[in-house]
Amino acid sequence: MDGGGNCGNISGIMNNRQRSMLTNKSRVECARNQRKDSEGFSESPDLEFEYADIDKWAAELSEIYSYTEGPEFILNRKCFEEDFKTHDKGWTELDSGHHRAHAMRLLDGLEMTAREKRLKIARAILYIAQGTFAECSSEAEVQHWMRYNTFLLLEVGTFSALVELLNMEIDNSAACSSAVRKPAISLADSTDLRILLNIMYLMVETIQQEDPTDSPECRAARETFKSELGAPMYNNEPMSVMLFGMVTKFCSGHAPHFPMKKVLLLLWKSILFTLGGFEQLLNIKVQKRGDLGLPPLPEDSIRVVRSMRAASPPASTSDLLEQQQKRARREHKALIKQDNLDAFNEKDPYKADDGREDEDDNDDSENNLEPENFPLERDEVMPQPVPQPPCERLSFPKGLPWAPKVREKDIENFLESSRSKFIGYTLGNDIETVVGLPRPIHESIKTLKQHKYISVAEIQIAKEEEYQKTPLSGGEEEVDMSATELLYQGILPSLPQYMIALLKILLAAAPTSKAKTDSINILADVLPEEMPTTVLQSMKLGVDVNRHKEIIVKAISAILLLLLKHFKLNHVYQFEYMAQHLVFANCIPLILKFFNQNIMSYITAKNSISVLDFPYCVVHELPELTAESLEAGENNQFCWRNLFSCINLLRILNKLTKWKHSRTMMLVVFKSAPILKRALKVKQAMMQLYVLKLLKVQTKYLGRQWRKSNMKTMSAIYQKVRHRLNDDWAYGNADLDARPWDFQAEECALRANIERFNSRRYDKNQANPDYLPVDNCLQSVLGQRVDLPEDFQMNYDLWLEREVFSKPISWEELLQ
């Protein structure tokens, strides 16, 4: 029986006196129960999601395989056993010497010219990398042998051999031309590539996971592999650059058979392993600030975000109308008077806590019926108390989660406006002189300076300006050849093409995208050779295709975010170069289009079949799948990868628009406010934080009516987002930096700075000849070899006679 039925029975059996004795607490509970049959997301609990670099080990391993590849597990095992049958014992029973000898023999087999034999050897190696699962009885045992076997394969040099084979397959023009001519591409067209990428992914994913039980030799091997993976050792470029090349070749249509999901997953894990995840990013940031003599960070951002609690989502007019209609229908059906309860419901200020966001682009209509309600959870600052009557429900937080920040530019603007107002003169870039200003202004300046925050990017920009102003006296720049720097140098020549390719694939994988004839086919490594003939097979393939797209979105969002964050720390102009090309490739409207869907449905999607996931499927007897079990799906509160993808995309959007007025105006022009407010339905603190940040930057442009209709959202921004002192985000005051005619100039100036940076640091061929050093040593100049033209050599004697012998030379003067 639903909540509405419970309340109806209560009111039917109670007399008036009993009804009047209902406590406020009971009334609130009944009022809430009446709404439980509607889409009451505010009544749902917080999503127990912990944001991290990657998901659990088993989940990350299973995502490299599509369910269509299931039969290949047995095929890999057969290929291994055919080659291994000379041994009387199983793999797990042999000692390490035999293991090493057999791995070396398999490695030699990869050099065979016959494709079929080489493919069988590769499948045998893949079975070893999969943990020789036929001899294991549990997932933990598979994990143990996977780790042991992977380090063994690494020790004998398997990874380098696989990279060479992968290069051969990338350049295999016959396979590419055959795939281009085919009307439909299936798994069979990418068999060789899939096997190689599977082994490489398993090796990278397993080795990057640190284990406290690893021996010192394993730890040393891990660090060596990490440095080799990020160094230009493969065709004089890092392996990630080679994988980026596969992505662009696929998007250009020259290699439609490339298994793009596997390529993207390997690219993501390679970047994550070589550059580091979010914990390493924080450590690098702390170290860089220390090296530059900057004060430490005011707080640990990861810890603050993890300690936050989600707020209840806002209501919308459509939900209020729907709730009233449902309540009217229940009253009519039950024929029971509920005067007291209904009167209470009409007066309950929290009755719309669980509403959905208005679908309209114009949110002003929310105010026509009832102001939006966005009650904030107090769990951020104190334990949740027993529910109290509405009048006692208000509480005040003990403190804000973030320390306020002020830029030096903000202090300058405040001082200039104060001087202009009180004294009538300005001093330019001077934040020290306060002569003639009132005492309260002195206090304000003191407070601002206490919270002044200088970022690493500001120091880098100042240094770059100095290098540009004084190219000769500025000295030679010392560039730390870190993995991030090597990767940037590798992708710099083709970075715009790489960004366009990634966004093309993201667009094709987005759930809101419609199938078009000119869109790229990203399902080459999931569609079987023979299409399904039964309902069960069709349902299984449907789940597989949706899961495939979700994994692609997850990989691309993680790649873009990691690159943006690492480039920003390495040098801000590297970040700006990548960010600007993402903006030019329409990344902002693409992400907004992605969120313009039922985001709760996407986050709670059940596109997985756990019994078919590796390694569960290879160590357990598989139950019989039915259409009903597939339709019911997994009983999970949310899908980890989809929530991870949404947070990553929101973080990317924040990175692209932060302090960029022209890009903030793009959010306004594309009417992002209603789209972003719908995302607040997801009760996860980190996701809500980044949504509120995006709403905050555009609030001043949305008008007074929008702010009036969304006061609870404004309150949530105040409580959860970091404060920038002197920032008038909530009031819409005119901002001198936000003049519309300056938007194009802003992007052009940024682009010019980026080009100057890239030219100065990386374009050695086009250095200004006026700044090149001059050789003044007579011996070295005369010792240089000069290639003379052919006609000069033929007439050399004539030249000597005319220019040397016939002219008198005063040797005394020449020597002096």
C-alpha positions in Angstrom: 0.0 0.0 0.0 1.4 3.4 -0.9 1.9 6.4 1.4 -1.3 8.1 0.2 -3.4 5.0 1.1 -1.9 5.0 4.6 -2.9 8.5 5.2 -6.4 7.9 3.9 -6.9 5.0 6.3 -5.6 7.0 9.3 -8.0 9.9 8.6 -10.9 7.5 8.0 -10.7 5.6 11.4 -9.8 8.6 13.6 -12.4 10.9 15.0 -12.1 14.7 15.0 -10.6 14.8 18.5 -8.0 12.2 17.7 -7.2 14.0 14.4 -6.7 17.3 16.2 -4.2 15.6 18.6 -1.9 14.6 15.8 1.5 16.0 16.4 3.3 18.2 14.0 5.8 15.4 13.4 3.0 13.0 12.4 1.5 15.5 10.1 4.8 16.1 8.4 5.3 12.4 7.9 1.8 12.0 6.4 2.3 14.9 4.1 5.6 13.4 2.9 4.1 9.9 2.5 1.4 11.4 0.3 4.1 12.4 -2.1 6.2 9.2 -2.2 4.4 7.9 -5.2 5.4 10.9 -7.2 9.0 11.4 -8.4 10.2 12.6 -5.0 13.9 12.7 -5.4 14.3 14.8 -2.2 13.0 11.8 -0.2 15.7 9.5 -1.7 18.9 9.1 0.4 22.2 10.6 -0.6 24.1 8.6 -3.2 26.9 6.7 -1.4 29.4 7.6 -4.1 33.0 8.2 -3.5 34.8 10.0 -6.3 38.2 8.5 -7.2 40.6 8.1 -10.1 39.1 4.7 -11.0 36.4 2.3 -10.0 37.1 -1.0 -8.2 39.6 -3.4 -9.7 37.1 -5.9 -11.0 34.9 -3.2 -12.6 37.8 -1.6 -14.4 39.0 -5.0 -15.8 35.5 -6.0 -16.9 34.9 -2.8 -18.9 37.7 -3.6 -21.5 35.6 -6.5 -22.7 32.2 -6.3 -24.4 29.7 -9.1 -23.6 29.9 -10.1 -27.3 33.5 -11.1 -26.7 32.5 -13.7 -24.0 33.2 -16.8 -26.1 36.8 -15.7 -26.7 37.7 -16.4 -23.1 37.5 -20.1 -23.9 39.3 -19.7 -27.2 42.2 -18.0 -25.5 42.4 -20.9 -23.0 42.4 -23.5 -25.8 45.2 -21.7 -27.6 47.3 -21.6 -24.4 46.6 -25.3 -23.6 47.6 -26.4 -27.1 50.9 -24.7 -26.7 51.4 -25.7 -23.1 50.4 -29.4 -23.3 54.1 -30.5 -23.2 54.1 -29.8 -19.4 52.6 -32.4 -17.1 51.7 -29.9 -14.4 49.4 -26.8 -14.6 50.7 -23.3 -14.8 50.0 -22.6 -11.1 52.0 -25.7 -10.1 55.2 -24.8 -11.9 58.0 -22.8 -10.5 59.1 -19.3 -11.6 61.9 -20.7 -13.8 59.5 -22.7 -15.9 57.1 -19.7 -16.1 59.9 -17.5 -17.4 61.1 -20.0 -19.9 57.6 -20.5 -21.4 56.9 -16.8 -21.5 60.2 -16.3 -23.4 59.2 -19.0 -25.9 55.8 -17.4 -26.4 57.5 -14.0 -26.9 59.7 -15.5 -29.7 56.5 -16.9 -31.3 55.1 -13.3 -31.7 57.8 -12.8 -34.5 56.2 -15.4 -36.7 55.2 -14.2 -40.2 52.2 -16.4 -40.5 49.2 -14.4 -39.1 47.2 -17.4 -37.8 50.1 -18.8 -35.8 51.0 -15.4 -34.5 47.4 -14.8 -33.5 47.3 -18.1 -31.5 50.5 -17.1 -29.7 49.0 -13.7 -28.9 45.8 -15.4 -27.5 48.0 -17.7 -25.3 49.7 -14.6 -23.9 46.4 -12.9 -23.3 45.2 -16.0 -21.3 48.3 -15.7 -19.1 47.6 -12.0 -18.6 44.0 -12.9 -17.7 45.4 -14.9 -14.8 45.2 -18.5 -16.2 41.7 -18.4 -14.8 40.9 -22.1 -15.6 43.1 -23.1 -12.7 41.6 -20.6 -10.2 38.6 -21.1 -8.0 37.9 -17.5 -7.0 38.2 -13.9 -8.2 40.9 -13.2 -5.6 42.9 -16.1 -6.9 42.5 -14.7 -10.5 43.7 -11.3 -9.3 46.8 -12.9 -7.6 47.8 -14.8 -10.7 47.1 -11.8 -12.9 49.5 -9.7 -10.9 52.2 -12.3 -10.9 51.9 -13.1 -14.6 51.8 -9.5 -15.6 55.1 -8.7 -13.9 56.5 -11.8 -15.5 55.4 -10.7 -19.0 56.8 -7.2 -18.3 60.2 -8.7 -17.1 60.7 -10.7 -20.4 59.9 -7.6 -22.6 56.4 -8.5 -23.8 55.1 -4.9 -23.7 57.7 -3.6 -26.1 57.0 -6.4 -28.5 53.3 -5.7 -28.3 53.9 -2.0 -29.1 55.8 -3.0 -32.2 53.0 -5.3 -33.3 50.4 -2.6 -32.6 52.4 -0.2 -34.9 52.3 -2.8 -37.6 48.6 -3.2 -37.3 48.0 0.5 -37.3 50.0 0.8 -40.6 48.3 -2.3 -42.1 46.9 -0.6 -45.2 45.3 -3.8 -46.4 43.1 -4.2 -43.3 42.2 -0.5 -43.4 41.2 -0.5 -47.1 39.2 -3.8 -46.6 37.3 -2.2 -43.6 36.6 1.0 -45.6 35.0 -1.0 -48.4 32.8 -3.1 -46.0 29.2 -2.0 -45.6 29.1 -3.3 -42.0 32.0 -3.8 -39.6 31.9 -6.4 -36.8 34.2 -7.9 -34.1 35.9 -10.1 -36.7 37.5 -7.1 -38.5 39.4 -6.0 -35.4 40.5 -9.4 -33.9 44.3 -8.7 -34.1 44.0 -5.2 -32.6 41.6 -6.3 -29.9 43.9 -9.0 -28.6 46.9 -6.7 -28.5 45.0 -3.9 -26.8 43.5 -6.3 -24.3 47.0 -7.5 -23.2 48.4 -4.0 -23.0 45.4 -2.7 -21.1 45.6 -5.6 -18.6 49.3 -5.0 -18.1 48.9 -1.2 -17.6 45.9 -1.5 -15.3 47.4 -4.2 -13.2 50.9 -2.7 -12.8 49.6 0.8 -12.0 47.7 -0.6 -9.0 50.0 -0.4 -6.0 50.0 -3.4 -3.7 51.6 -3.3 -0.2 52.6 -7.0 -0.7 54.8 -6.2 -3.8 58.4 -7.1 -3.5 61.1 -4.4 -3.9 61.8 -5.9 -7.4 58.2 -5.4 -8.4 58.2 -1.9 -7.2 61.3 -1.1 -9.1 59.9 -2.7 -12.2 56.7 -0.6 -11.8 58.7 2.7 -11.6 60.8 1.7 -14.6 57.7 0.8 -16.6 56.0 4.1 -15.6 59.0 6.2 -16.8 59.3 4.2 -20.1 55.6 4.6 -20.8 55.8 8.4 -20.5 59.1 8.8 -22.3 59.5 9.1 -26.1 60.7 5.5 -26.5 58.1 4.3 -29.1 58.8 5.9 -32.5 60.5 8.8 -30.6 57.2 9.7 -28.9 55.3 8.6 -25.8 52.8 5.7 -26.3 49.9 8.0 -25.5 50.8 10.0 -28.7 50.6 6.8 -30.7 47.1 6.1 -29.3 46.0 9.7 -30.0 47.1 9.0 -33.6 44.8 6.0 -33.7 41.9 8.1 -32.5 42.4 10.7 -35.3 42.9 8.0 -37.9 39.6 6.4 -36.8 37.7 9.7 -36.9 39.0 10.5 -40.3 37.3 7.4 -41.7 40.6 5.7 -42.8 40.4 3.0 -40.2 36.8 2.4 -39.2 37.7 -1.1 -37.8 39.8 0.3 -34.9 38.3 -0.9 -31.6 37.9 2.6 -30.2 36.6 1.8 -26.7 39.8 -0.3 -26.0 42.0 2.4 -27.5 40.4 5.1 -25.3 40.6 3.0 -22.2 44.3 2.2 -22.8 44.9 5.9 -23.5 43.2 7.0 -20.3 45.1 4.4 -18.1 48.4 5.3 -19.7 47.9 9.0 -19.0 46.7 8.2 -15.5 49.7 6.0 -14.8 52.4 8.2 -16.2 51.1 11.6 -15.1 49.3 10.7 -11.9 45.8 10.9 -10.5 44.1 13.5 -8.3 46.1 12.7 -5.2 49.3 13.1 -7.1 48.0 16.3 -8.7 47.5 17.8 -5.2 51.0 16.8 -4.2 52.5 18.4 -7.3 50.5 21.5 -6.6 51.8 21.7 -3.0 55.4 21.1 -4.2 55.2 23.8 -7.0 53.8 26.4 -4.5 56.6 25.6 -2.2 59.2 25.9 -4.9 57.8 29.3 -5.9 57.7 30.5 -2.3 53.9 30.8 -2.2 52.0 30.1 1.0 50.4 26.6 1.4 46.9 25.9 0.2 44.2 27.0 2.6 42.6 23.5 2.7 42.7 20.1 1.2 40.0 20.4 -1.6 39.6 16.6 -1.9 38.9 16.2 1.8 36.5 19.1 1.9 34.5 17.8 -1.1 34.3 14.3 0.4 33.0 15.7 3.7 30.1 17.6 2.0 26.6 16.4 2.1 24.1 16.8 -0.7 21.2 19.3 -0.6 17.6 18.4 -1.5 16.8 19.3 -5.1 14.5 22.2 -6.0 10.9 22.0 -6.8 9.2 22.9 -10.1 5.7 24.0 -11.1 5.0 20.8 -13.1 5.6 18.7 -10.0 3.3 21.0 -7.8 0.5 20.6 -10.4 1.1 16.8 -10.7 1.0 16.4 -6.9 -2.2 18.4 -6.6 -3.9 16.3 -9.3 -2.8 13.0 -7.8 -4.0 14.1 -4.4 -7.4 15.1 -5.9 -7.7 11.8 -7.6 -7.0 9.9 -4.4 -9.5 11.9 -2.4 -12.2 11.3 -5.0 -11.5 7.6 -5.0 -11.4 7.1 -1.3 -14.4 9.4 -0.6 -12.9 10.3 2.7 -12.7 13.8 4.0 -9.3 14.8 5.1 -10.0 18.5 5.8 -7.4 18.8 8.5 -4.6 17.0 6.7 -5.3 18.8 3.4 -5.4 22.2 5.1 -2.1 21.3 6.6 -0.7 20.2 3.3 -1.7 23.4 1.7 0.2 25.4 4.4 3.2 23.1 4.6 6.2 25.2 3.2 8.2 22.1 2.6 5.6 20.1 0.7 7.4 20.5 -2.7 10.9 19.4 -1.5 11.0 16.6 -4.0 9.9 18.3 -7.1 11.5 18.1 -10.5 13.0 21.0 -12.3 10.9 22.9 -14.7 11.5 21.7 -18.3 10.9 25.2 -19.7 13.9 27.3 -20.7 12.3 30.2 -19.0 12.5 29.5 -15.2 10.6 32.7 -14.3 7.4 30.7 -14.5 8.4 29.0 -11.3 7.3 32.0 -9.4 3.8 32.1 -10.7 2.5 29.3 -8.4 4.9 29.0 -5.6 8.5 30.0 -4.9 11.1 27.3 -5.5 12.0 25.3 -2.4 15.6 24.1 -2.0 16.0 23.2 1.7 19.6 22.6 2.6 20.7 19.6 4.5 22.3 20.4 7.8 24.3 17.2 7.8 27.3 19.1 6.6 27.8 20.7 10.0 25.9 18.5 12.5 24.3 15.1 12.9 20.8 14.9 11.5 18.3 15.4 14.4 14.8 13.9 14.8 12.4 15.6 12.4 10.8 18.6 14.1 7.8 20.8 13.2 8.4 23.2 10.3 8.8 26.2 12.6 11.7 24.5 14.4 13.4 23.2 11.2 15.6 26.2 10.6 19.3 26.0 11.6 22.4 27.9 10.8 25.7 26.4 9.7 28.7 26.8 12.0 31.0 27.7 9.2 31.5 27.6 5.5 33.4 24.7 4.0 35.9 26.9 1.9 38.2 29.6 3.0 37.5 32.8 1.0 40.0 33.9 -1.7 40.9 37.3 -3.2 43.0 38.0 -6.3 45.5 40.8 -6.3 43.5 42.3 -9.2 40.5 42.4 -7.0 42.4 44.4 -4.3 43.7 46.8 -7.0 40.1 47.4 -8.4 38.8 48.0 -4.8 41.6 50.5 -4.0 41.2 52.3 -7.3 37.4 52.7 -6.9 37.9 53.8 -3.3 40.6 56.4 -4.3 38.5 57.7 -7.1 35.5 58.0 -4.8 37.1 59.6 -1.7 40.1 61.4 -3.1 39.6 61.8 -6.8 42.8 60.3 -8.1 44.2 56.9 -9.0 47.6 55.3 -8.7 47.6 52.4 -11.0 49.0 49.1 -9.8 49.5 50.1 -6.2 48.0 48.1 -3.4 50.0 49.7 -0.6 49.2 53.4 -0.5 46.1 54.1 1.6 46.8 57.8 2.4 43.6 59.8 2.6 41.2 56.9 2.7 38.8 56.4 5.6 39.4 54.0 8.4 36.8 51.5 7.3 38.5 51.2 3.9 41.8 50.5 5.8 40.1 47.6 7.6 38.6 46.3 4.3 42.0 46.3 2.6 43.5 44.5 5.6 40.8 41.8 5.4 41.3 41.5 1.6 45.0 41.0 2.0 44.6 38.4 4.7 42.7 36.3 2.1 44.8 37.1 -0.9 45.6 34.0 -2.9 48.3 33.9 -5.6 48.0 31.0 -7.9 50.8 29.1 -9.7 49.3 30.2 -13.0 49.7 33.9 -12.1 53.4 33.4 -11.4 53.8 31.5 -14.7 52.1 34.3 -16.7 54.3 36.9 -15.1 57.5 34.9 -15.9 56.3 34.4 -19.5 55.8 38.2 -19.9 59.3 38.8 -18.6 60.7 36.3 -21.1 58.9 38.0 -23.9 60.0 41.5 -22.8 63.7 40.6 -22.3 64.6 37.7 -24.7 68.3 38.4 -24.3 68.8 39.4 -20.7 66.0 37.1 -19.4 68.3 34.1 -19.6 67.5 30.6 -20.7 64.4 29.0 -19.3 64.9 25.8 -17.4 62.2 23.4 -18.5 61.6 20.4 -16.3 61.3 17.4 -18.7 58.5 15.8 -16.7 56.1 13.2 -18.2 53.5 16.0 -18.6 56.0 18.2 -20.5 57.0 15.2 -22.8 53.4 14.4 -23.5 52.6 18.1 -24.4 55.6 18.3 -26.7 54.4 15.0 -28.3 50.8 16.1 -29.0 51.5 19.8 -29.6 51.7 19.6 -33.5 48.3 17.9 -33.8 46.6 18.9 -30.6 43.6 20.6 -32.4 42.9 17.4 -34.4 43.1 15.3 -31.3 40.6 17.4 -29.4 38.2 17.4 -32.4 38.4 13.7 -32.7 37.7 13.1 -29.0 34.7 15.4 -29.1 33.4 13.7 -32.2 33.5 10.3 -30.4 31.9 11.8 -27.3 29.1 13.2 -29.4 28.5 9.8 -31.0 28.4 8.1 -27.6 26.2 10.7 -25.9 22.7 9.3 -25.0 21.1 12.5 -26.4 22.7 12.1 -29.8 20.5 10.9 -32.7 21.8 8.5 -35.3 22.9 10.3 -38.4 24.3 9.0 -41.7 27.4 11.1 -41.4 28.2 10.3 -37.8 31.1 7.9 -37.0 30.4 4.3 -36.1 31.7 3.6 -32.6 30.2 0.1 -32.4 32.8 -1.8 -34.4 34.2 -3.7 -31.4 30.8 -4.6 -30.0 28.6 -5.8 -32.9 28.8 -9.6 -33.6 29.3 -11.1 -37.1 25.7 -12.5 -37.0 23.0 -10.2 -35.7 20.8 -11.6 -32.9 17.8 -13.7 -33.9 16.0 -14.0 -30.6 14.5 -11.5 -28.2 17.0 -12.5 -25.5 19.9 -12.0 -27.8 18.6 -8.6 -28.9 18.1 -7.5 -25.3 21.6 -8.6 -24.4 23.1 -6.8 -27.4 21.1 -3.7 -26.5 22.5 -3.7 -23.0 26.0 -4.3 -24.4 25.7 -1.3 -26.8 24.5 1.1 -24.1 27.2 -0.1 -21.8 29.8 0.3 -24.6 28.7 4.0 -25.1 28.8 4.7 -21.3 32.4 3.4 -21.0 33.5 5.5 -24.0 32.0 8.6 -22.3 33.7 7.7 -19.1 37.1 7.3 -20.7 37.0 10.5 -22.8 35.7 12.6 -19.8 38.6 11.3 -17.7 41.2 11.9 -20.4 40.1 15.5 -21.0 40.0 16.3 -17.3 43.4 14.7 -16.5 45.1 16.5 -19.4 43.5 19.9 -18.5 44.6 19.6 -14.8 48.1 18.4 -15.5 48.7 21.0 -18.2 47.5 23.7 -16.0 50.0 22.8 -13.3 52.9 22.3 -15.8 52.3 25.6 -17.5 49.1 27.6 -17.7 49.5 28.4 -21.4 49.6 24.7 -22.2 46.2 24.4 -20.4 44.9 27.5 -22.2 46.0 26.1 -25.6 44.1 22.8 -25.0 41.1 24.6 -23.5 40.8 27.1 -26.3 40.7 24.3 -28.9 38.1 22.5 -27.0 36.0 25.7 -27.0 36.6 26.2 -30.7 35.4 22.6 -31.3 32.1 23.4 -29.5 32.9 21.5 -26.3 30.6 23.8 -24.2 27.4 23.2 -26.1 28.3 19.5 -26.5 28.5 19.0 -22.7 25.2 21.0 -22.2 23.6 18.8 -24.8 24.8 15.8 -22.9 23.1 17.1 -19.7 19.9 18.0 -21.5 18.3 14.6 -20.7 16.8 12.9 -17.7 20.0 12.9 -15.8 18.6 10.7 -12.9 17.7 8.0 -15.5 21.2 8.1 -16.9 22.9 7.9 -13.4 20.7 5.0 -12.3 20.9 3.2 -15.7 21.3 -0.6 -15.4 23.3 -1.3 -18.5 25.3 -4.2 -17.1 25.0 -7.9 -16.6 27.2 -8.7 -13.6 27.3 -12.5 -14.2 28.9 -11.8 -17.6 31.6 -9.5 -16.2 35.2 -10.6 -16.1 36.5 -12.2 -13.9 33.2 -13.4 -12.4 32.2 -15.1 -15.6 35.3 -17.3 -15.8 35.3 -18.7 -12.3 31.6 -19.2 -11.6 28.9 -21.3 -13.3 26.8 -18.9 -15.3 23.0 -19.0 -14.5 20.5 -19.1 -17.3 19.8 -15.6 -18.6 16.1 -14.7 -19.2 14.5 -11.7 -20.8 12.9 -10.9 -17.4 16.2 -10.9 -15.5 17.8 -8.7 -18.2 14.9 -6.3 -18.1 15.0 -6.1 -14.2 18.7 -5.2 -14.4 21.1 -4.9 -11.4 19.8 -3.8 -8.1 22.2 -0.9 -7.6 21.4 2.6 -6.3 23.4 4.2 -9.1 25.9 3.4 -11.9 29.4 4.4 -10.8 30.8 5.0 -14.2 27.9 7.3 -15.3 28.1 9.4 -12.1 31.9 9.6 -12.6 31.4 10.8 -16.2 28.9 13.4 -15.2 31.1 14.9 -12.5 34.1 14.9 -14.9 32.1 16.7 -17.6 30.9 19.3 -15.1 34.5 19.8 -14.0 35.7 20.2 -17.6 32.9 22.8 -18.1 34.1 24.7 -15.0 37.7 24.6 -16.2 36.8 26.0 -19.6 34.6 28.9 -18.3 36.5 30.0 -15.1 37.5 33.7 -15.3 36.5 33.7 -19.0 33.6 36.2 -19.5 33.1 35.3 -23.2 32.7 31.6 -22.3 30.4 32.4 -19.4 28.2 34.3 -21.8 28.1 31.1 -23.9 26.5 29.3 -21.0 23.9 32.1 -20.9 23.3 32.1 -24.6 22.8 28.3 -24.7 20.3 28.6 -21.8 22.3 26.3 -19.6 20.5 27.4 -16.3 17.5 25.1 -16.6 19.7 22.3 -17.9 22.1 22.6 -14.9 19.3 23.0 -12.4 17.8 19.6 -13.5 21.2 18.1 -12.6 20.7 19.2 -9.0 18.2 16.4 -8.7 21.1 14.1 -8.2 21.7 13.9 -4.5 25.5 13.7 -4.6 27.5 16.6 -3.0 30.4 16.7 -5.4 28.2 16.8 -8.5 25.9 19.5 -6.9 29.0 21.6 -6.1 30.1 21.8 -9.7 26.6 22.5 -10.9 26.3 25.3 -8.4 29.7 26.8 -9.5 28.4 26.9 -13.1 25.2 28.6 -12.0 27.1 31.1 -9.8 29.3 32.4 -12.7 26.2 33.3 -14.8 23.8 34.4 -12.1 24.5 38.1 -12.7 23.5 37.8 -16.3 20.2 35.9 -15.7 18.2 38.9 -14.4 16.5 39.8 -11.2 13.3 37.7 -11.9 15.4 34.5 -12.2 17.2 35.2 -8.9 13.9 36.1 -7.2 12.4 32.8 -8.4 15.4 30.7 -7.4 16.3 32.0 -3.9 16.9 28.5 -2.5 19.4 27.8 -5.3 21.1 31.1 -4.4 21.3 30.0 -0.8 22.8 26.7 -1.8 25.5 28.6 -3.8 26.2 30.7 -0.8 26.6 27.7 1.4 28.6 25.3 -0.8 30.7 27.4 -3.2 33.8 29.2 -2.3 33.4 32.9 -1.7 35.5 35.5 -3.6 35.5 38.6 -1.6 34.2 41.7 -3.5 32.5 39.4 -6.0 29.0 40.7 -6.8 27.8 37.4 -8.4 24.4 37.6 -6.7 23.5 41.2 -7.5 24.1 41.6 -11.2 26.1 44.8 -10.9 27.8 46.0 -14.1 31.2 44.4 -14.5 33.8 46.4 -16.4 35.5 43.2 -17.6 32.3 41.8 -19.1 31.5 44.3 -21.8 30.1 42.3 -24.8 32.4 44.0 -27.4 35.4 42.8 -25.5 34.6 39.1 -25.7 36.2 38.5 -29.1 39.2 40.6 -28.1 39.6 38.6 -24.9 39.9 35.3 -26.9 42.2 36.9 -29.5 44.5 38.3 -26.9 44.7 34.9 -25.1 45.4 33.2 -28.4 48.2 35.6 -29.2 49.8 34.9 -25.8 49.5 31.2 -26.3 51.1 31.4 -29.8 54.0 33.5 -28.5 54.6 31.0 -25.7 54.6 28.0 -28.0 56.8 29.7 -30.5 59.3 30.8 -27.9 59.6 27.5 -26.1 59.0 24.9 -28.9 59.5 26.4 -32.3 63.3 26.6 -32.5 63.3 26.9 -36.3 61.6 30.2 -36.5 63.6 32.1 -33.9 64.0 35.8 -34.6 67.4 36.1 -36.4 68.0 39.4 -34.7 68.2 37.6 -31.3 70.5 34.7 -32.5 74.0 34.8 -31.1 76.8 36.0 -33.4 80.1 34.1 -33.8 82.9 36.7 -33.5 85.9 34.2 -33.4 88.0 34.5 -36.6 89.3 30.9 -36.4 85.8 29.3 -36.1 84.3 31.5 -38.8 87.2 30.7 -41.3 87.0 27.0 -40.3 83.3 26.7 -41.3 82.6 24.7 -44.4 80.8 26.8 -47.0 79.1 25.2 -50.0 80.0 27.2 -53.1 77.8 27.2 -56.2 78.8 25.1 -59.2 79.4 28.0 -61.6 81.7 29.7 -59.0 83.8 26.6 -58.8 84.1 26.4 -62.6 85.3 30.0 -62.7 87.4 30.0 -59.5 90.7 30.9 -61.3 89.1 33.9 -62.9 87.7 35.0 -59.6 91.1 34.7 -57.9 92.7 36.8 -60.7 90.1 39.6 -60.6 89.5 39.8 -56.8 92.8 38.8 -55.2 95.9 39.0 -57.5 95.0 42.1 -59.4 94.2 44.2 -56.3 97.0 45.5 -54.1 96.8 44.4 -50.5 98.4 46.4 -47.6 99.3 43.5 -45.3 100.5 45.8 -42.6 97.2 47.5 -42.3 95.3 44.2 -42.4 97.3 42.7 -39.6 96.8 45.8 -37.4 
